[in-house]
């Protein structure tokens, strides 16, 4: 398990945990960044932004009673700041 910011470019990873406060956790949930989601790392640059691509949209039940999210379509890309990417723990698939 490692932070998303340290994942290698081109690798497929599964989100294992999000180690963030309630506000950031809720925002990531709204974007569809949730535990169990598989994403491909497109670009990482040291202390710069991380670009990810959504690989699947698996069904998910919130553990924190957040409202349902509108998932980003498979193939959609997101840009996350380095600090946020450090709080998303992933494992290679």
N, C-alpha and C positions, 0 to 999 in steps of 0.2 A: 504494500500500500504506500502511495506517495502522493504529494500534491499535484494537481493538474498542471501547475506551472512547470513542473520538472519532467513531464511526460515528453517522449521523443516525437518529433514531427512525423506524421504519417501513420502513427500507431493507433490502433483501435483500443479504447479503454472503456471500462464500466465504472460509473460513479458509485462509490461504496458508502461515502459519508460526506456530510456537509458540516463543517465545524465553524459555524457562524452564529451570530446573534439572531434573535427572532426576526428583526426587520430585514436583514440580508437574506435569511433563510426563506422568508415569505417572498421576497423579490425574485430570488432564483426559482422558487416554485412557480411563480407567475410566468417565468420565461420557459418553464418546462425542464429546468435543470434539477433533477430529482434523483434520489437513490435508485439504482437499478438501470438507469438510462445508459445506453451505449452511445459514445461519441467518438469521432475521429479527430485527432489533433492535427490541424492544418498548419499552424504557425506558432512557434514560441520563440521569444527573443529575450533571454536573460531577464532583466527587470522591466520588460516591456509587456504589451498586451498579448493575450493568447487568443487565437482564432480556432474555434471548434466547429465541426459539422455534425448535425444530428444524424445518427445512423438508424435508429429505430424509435418507435413511439409505443413502448410497452405500457399496458394498463398499470395504473398506480393508485393506491389508496393512501391519502395523506396520514402520517402519524401524528401530525400536529393540528388536525382539524382545519386546515386551510381550505378555502373554497376550491372547486375544480379549476384547473388551469386550461387555457387554450393552447395546446401544444404547437410548437413550431413544426412545420411539415418536415418529413424526412428529407434530408439533403439541404435543409436550411442552415445558415451559418450564423454564429454569434461571436462577438468580440468581447472578451472579458479582461478587465484590468488585472495586473499581476497580483495585487493584494487579494482580490476576490478568488483568483485561480489558486492561490496558496491555501485557501480555506476549503477547497473541494478536493476530497481524497478519492483517488482512483486506483484501479488495478488493471494491468494489461490483460487483454483477452487473447 
